[in-house]
Amino acid sequence: MRPVKDILVHLFIMTFPPHIYQIFMLTRFYKREKNETDF
């Protein structure tokens, strides 16, 4: 149940070098952790 925008962003990120993709995943994981702590 992913939004279409999330899939497009995923495909867009995959076109970049791997290190940028890793940074994207790390920032996403950090945001998720931060949201859980805020909750």
N, C-alpha and C positions, 0 to 999 in steps of 0.2 A: 504493500500500500504506500508506495513512494509517490510524492508529487512529480509531475512531469518536469518541473523546473529543477528538482534535485537530480533527476536522471540526466538532464541536459548539462548541468554543472559537472556531474561526474564524468560524462564523456568529454566535456571541454577540458577538465583537469587532466584527464588521461593523455591528452595530446601534448602536455608539457613534460619536461624531464621528470624522472622519478622523485628527485629530491623535493620538488615543489609539491608533488602529490603527497609525500610524507608529511611535509609541513602542514598541508591542508588537513590531513587526517589528525595530526597532533592538535591543531587548533580546534578542530571539531570535538575531539575527545575532551579537551580542556573546558570548552564551553559546556559540554554535557555534565562534567563533574561540577563545574561552578553552579549550574542550574540546580543540581541535586542538593548542593550545600545550601544554596539560597532557600530552597524549598524547606 
